[in-house]
């Protein structure tokens, strides 16, 4: 969906990287099995991190098996379907569906029109089984859409809407309430929204479409300071959460996100 949350591979042990990839492959397999092959196009490392973080912070056991897939001939480690993987697959469907719907509303994208067909029936299924999560996502996307139409120049206000979405995703209804996880999700959502807006600012300015970075006219220096503080806050909440696989979580939060931020702020591809 987003593509901003990644491991920093150069500083990760091979066995740790393979474990994270096993979650990525497990999520991919779950999407294909539950909703059809085309929905795998909505796969992202961001949602893999959600599955990984939820699994690492809870006592749910995981099963890993080596399997083949369409993309790879050789067998690779795959986290088998469990409640968290299935939940993350469902949320991937919801975010992909609303993203495509937004693309259609914005510019009648033919690509989005054809792509959304693969998500219509899966979305109906998820809406029935994940009602609480879907309602929070829909409510905040509607608020975000309203602010965009009003050409809102308050970056924090629009980022707050997307932050609330990830806050809910990181506290699914079937797991015990965890305020620290909710706060981590909130600040990660804020960081993703602002990073994405900064990355798209030139394209949106040229297309004359809404972008809170352009509307607010906040300086690059202020945005960098804000993002830096948000990264710090994410790290502080991560420290409070008792979780397995601390090396991978720390790698993503302290190195992966920072590397992504540096590349975006320097106008490099991520």
C-alpha positions as CSV (number, residue, x, y, z in Angstrom):
1,X,0.0,0.0,0.0
2,X,2.6,2.5,1.0
3,X,6.1,1.1,0.7
4,X,7.8,3.3,3.3
5,X,8.3,0.7,6.1
6,X,11.2,-1.5,5.3
7,X,14.0,-3.4,7.0
8,X,17.5,-2.0,6.7
9,X,19.0,-5.2,5.2
10,X,22.7,-4.2,5.4
11,X,22.5,-4.3,9.3
12,X,20.3,-7.4,9.6
13,X,21.5,-11.0,10.1
14,X,20.4,-13.3,7.3
15,X,18.3,-15.5,9.6
16,X,16.5,-12.3,10.9
17,X,15.9,-11.1,7.4
18,X,14.6,-14.5,6.3
19,X,12.2,-14.5,9.2
20,X,10.7,-11.1,8.2
21,X,10.5,-12.3,4.6
22,X,8.6,-15.4,5.9
23,X,5.9,-13.1,7.2
24,X,5.9,-11.2,3.9
25,X,5.4,-14.5,2.0
26,X,2.9,-15.7,4.5
27,X,0.8,-12.5,4.1
28,X,1.1,-12.9,0.3
29,X,-0.1,-16.5,0.5
30,X,-3.0,-15.6,2.8
31,X,-4.2,-12.9,0.4
32,X,-4.1,-15.3,-2.5
33,X,-5.8,-18.1,-0.6
34,X,-8.5,-16.0,1.0
35,X,-9.3,-13.5,-1.8
36,X,-7.7,-14.5,-5.1
37,X,-4.3,-14.1,-6.8
38,X,-5.0,-10.5,-8.0
39,X,-5.3,-9.2,-4.5
40,X,-1.7,-10.0,-3.9
41,X,-0.9,-6.8,-5.8
42,X,-1.9,-4.9,-2.6
43,X,0.9,-6.5,-0.6
44,X,3.4,-4.3,1.1
45,X,6.2,-4.3,3.7
46,X,4.1,-1.8,5.7
47,X,1.4,-4.4,6.3
48,X,4.0,-7.1,6.8
49,X,5.4,-5.0,9.7
50,X,1.9,-4.8,11.2
51,X,1.6,-8.6,11.1
52,X,5.2,-9.0,12.5
53,X,4.7,-6.5,15.3
54,X,1.3,-7.9,16.4
55,X,2.7,-11.4,16.4
56,X,5.9,-10.4,18.2
57,X,4.1,-8.6,20.9
58,X,1.6,-11.4,21.6
59,X,2.0,-15.0,22.7
60,X,0.4,-16.5,19.5
61,X,2.7,-19.2,18.2
62,X,3.7,-19.3,14.5
63,X,4.2,-22.2,12.2
64,X,6.8,-21.8,9.4
65,X,7.0,-24.1,6.4
66,X,9.0,-24.0,3.2
67,X,6.8,-23.7,0.2
68,X,6.9,-22.7,-3.5
69,X,5.0,-20.0,-5.1
70,X,4.4,-18.4,-8.5
71,X,7.2,-15.9,-8.1
72,X,9.8,-18.3,-6.9
73,X,10.6,-21.8,-8.1
74,X,12.7,-22.8,-5.0
75,X,11.0,-23.4,-1.7
76,X,11.0,-20.5,0.8
77,X,10.1,-20.1,4.5
78,X,6.5,-19.1,4.9
79,X,4.5,-18.2,8.0
80,X,1.4,-20.3,7.7
81,X,-2.1,-18.9,8.2
82,X,-2.8,-17.8,11.7
83,X,-5.3,-15.3,13.2
84,X,-2.9,-12.3,12.9
85,X,-1.8,-13.1,9.3
86,X,-5.4,-13.5,8.3
87,X,-6.3,-10.2,10.1
88,X,-3.5,-8.4,8.3
89,X,-4.6,-9.8,4.9
90,X,-8.1,-8.5,5.6
91,X,-6.9,-5.1,6.5
92,X,-4.7,-5.1,3.3
93,X,-7.9,-5.6,1.3
94,X,-9.6,-2.7,3.0
95,X,-6.8,-0.2,2.5
96,X,-6.2,-1.3,-1.1
97,X,-9.9,-1.0,-1.9
98,X,-10.3,2.5,-0.5
99,X,-7.0,3.6,-2.1
100,X,-8.3,2.5,-5.5
101,X,-11.7,4.1,-4.8
102,X,-9.9,7.4,-4.1
103,X,-7.9,7.1,-7.3
104,X,-11.1,6.7,-9.3
105,X,-12.8,9.7,-7.6
106,X,-9.7,11.9,-8.1
107,X,-8.9,11.3,-11.8
108,X,-11.1,8.5,-13.1
109,X,-8.1,6.2,-13.4
110,X,-8.8,3.4,-15.7
111,X,-6.1,1.3,-14.1
112,X,-7.9,1.8,-10.7
113,X,-11.3,1.0,-12.2
114,X,-10.1,-2.4,-13.5
115,X,-8.0,-3.1,-10.4
116,X,-10.9,-2.5,-8.0
117,X,-12.9,-5.2,-9.5
118,X,-10.7,-7.8,-7.8
119,X,-11.5,-6.2,-4.4
120,X,-15.3,-5.7,-4.5
121,X,-16.3,-9.2,-3.3
122,X,-13.3,-9.5,-0.8
123,X,-14.3,-6.1,0.6
124,X,-17.9,-7.3,1.2
125,X,-16.6,-10.3,3.1
126,X,-14.2,-8.3,5.2
127,X,-16.8,-5.7,6.0
128,X,-18.9,-8.4,7.6
129,X,-16.2,-10.0,9.7
130,X,-14.1,-6.9,10.6
131,X,-16.9,-4.3,11.1
132,X,-15.2,-2.4,13.9
133,X,-11.9,-1.9,11.9
134,X,-13.7,-1.1,8.7
135,X,-15.9,1.6,10.3
136,X,-12.9,3.4,11.9
137,X,-11.0,3.3,8.5
138,X,-14.1,4.6,6.6
139,X,-14.9,7.3,9.2
140,X,-11.3,8.7,9.1
141,X,-11.0,8.5,5.4
142,X,-14.2,10.5,5.1
143,X,-12.8,13.1,7.5
144,X,-9.6,13.2,5.5
145,X,-11.6,13.6,2.2
146,X,-13.5,16.5,3.7
147,X,-10.4,18.3,4.8
148,X,-8.8,17.8,1.3
149,X,-11.9,19.3,-0.3
150,X,-11.6,22.3,2.0
151,X,-8.0,22.6,1.0
152,X,-6.9,22.4,4.7
153,X,-3.6,24.0,5.4
154,X,-3.1,22.3,8.8
155,X,-0.7,19.4,8.2
156,X,-1.2,18.0,11.7
157,X,-5.0,17.9,11.3
158,X,-5.0,15.9,8.1
159,X,-2.2,13.6,9.3
160,X,-4.3,13.0,12.4
161,X,-7.0,11.2,10.3
162,X,-4.6,8.7,8.8
163,X,-2.8,8.3,12.1
164,X,-6.1,7.2,13.7
165,X,-6.5,4.5,11.0
166,X,-3.1,2.9,11.9
167,X,-3.9,3.3,15.6
168,X,-6.9,1.0,15.0
169,X,-5.0,-1.4,12.8
170,X,-2.4,-1.9,15.6
171,X,-5.1,-2.7,18.1
172,X,-7.4,-5.4,16.5
173,X,-10.6,-6.3,18.3
174,X,-9.5,-9.9,18.9
175,X,-6.3,-9.0,20.9
176,X,-6.1,-7.6,24.4
177,X,-6.1,-3.8,24.6
178,X,-2.6,-2.3,24.4
179,X,-2.3,1.5,24.7
180,X,1.4,1.5,23.8
181,X,0.7,-0.5,20.6
182,X,-2.1,2.0,19.8
183,X,0.3,4.9,20.3
184,X,3.0,3.3,18.2
185,X,0.4,2.7,15.4
186,X,-0.8,6.3,15.7
187,X,2.6,7.9,15.3
188,X,3.6,5.5,12.6
189,X,0.5,6.5,10.7
190,X,1.3,10.2,11.1
191,X,4.9,9.6,9.9
192,X,3.7,7.6,6.8
193,X,1.2,10.3,5.9
194,X,3.6,13.2,6.0
195,X,6.4,11.2,4.3
196,X,4.0,10.3,1.5
197,X,2.8,13.9,1.2
198,X,6.4,15.2,1.0
199,X,7.3,12.6,-1.6
200,X,4.3,13.6,-3.8
201,X,4.5,17.3,-3.3
202,X,6.1,18.2,-6.7
203,X,3.8,15.8,-8.6
204,X,0.7,17.1,-6.9
205,X,1.7,20.7,-7.5
206,X,2.2,20.1,-11.2
207,X,-1.1,18.3,-11.4
208,X,-2.8,21.0,-9.3
209,X,-4.1,18.4,-6.8
210,X,-4.3,18.8,-3.0
211,X,-1.2,18.2,-1.0
212,X,-1.0,19.4,2.6
213,X,2.7,20.1,2.3
214,X,2.1,22.6,-0.6
215,X,-1.0,24.1,1.1
216,X,0.6,24.6,4.5
217,X,3.8,26.0,3.0
218,X,5.8,24.6,6.0
219,X,9.5,24.6,5.4
220,X,11.5,21.5,4.7
221,X,13.5,22.0,7.9
222,X,10.3,22.1,10.1
223,X,9.0,19.0,8.4
224,X,12.3,17.2,9.0
225,X,12.2,18.2,12.7
226,X,8.6,17.0,13.0
227,X,9.3,13.7,11.4
228,X,12.4,13.2,13.5
229,X,10.5,13.7,16.7
230,X,7.8,11.3,15.4
231,X,10.4,8.6,14.8
232,X,11.8,9.2,18.3
233,X,8.3,8.8,19.7
234,X,7.7,5.6,17.7
235,X,10.9,4.2,19.2
236,X,10.0,5.1,22.7
237,X,6.6,3.3,22.5
238,X,8.4,0.3,20.9
239,X,10.6,0.1,24.0
240,X,7.6,-0.1,26.2
241,X,6.1,-3.1,24.3
242,X,7.3,-6.5,25.4
243,X,7.9,-8.3,22.2
244,X,9.9,-11.1,20.6
245,X,12.3,-10.5,17.7
246,X,13.6,-7.2,19.2
247,X,16.5,-7.1,16.7
248,X,14.2,-6.9,13.7
249,X,11.8,-4.5,15.3
250,X,14.7,-2.2,16.2
251,X,16.2,-2.5,12.8
252,X,13.0,-1.3,11.1
253,X,12.2,1.5,13.5
254,X,15.7,2.9,14.1
255,X,17.4,2.2,10.7
256,X,14.7,1.3,8.1
257,X,12.4,4.2,8.8
258,X,15.3,6.7,9.1
259,X,16.8,5.5,5.9
260,X,13.5,5.9,4.1
261,X,13.0,9.4,5.6
262,X,16.5,10.5,4.5
263,X,16.0,9.2,1.0
264,X,12.6,10.9,0.6
265,X,13.8,14.2,2.1
266,X,16.7,14.1,-0.5
267,X,14.3,13.4,-3.3
268,X,15.6,9.9,-3.9
269,X,13.5,6.8,-4.7
270,X,12.6,4.4,-1.9
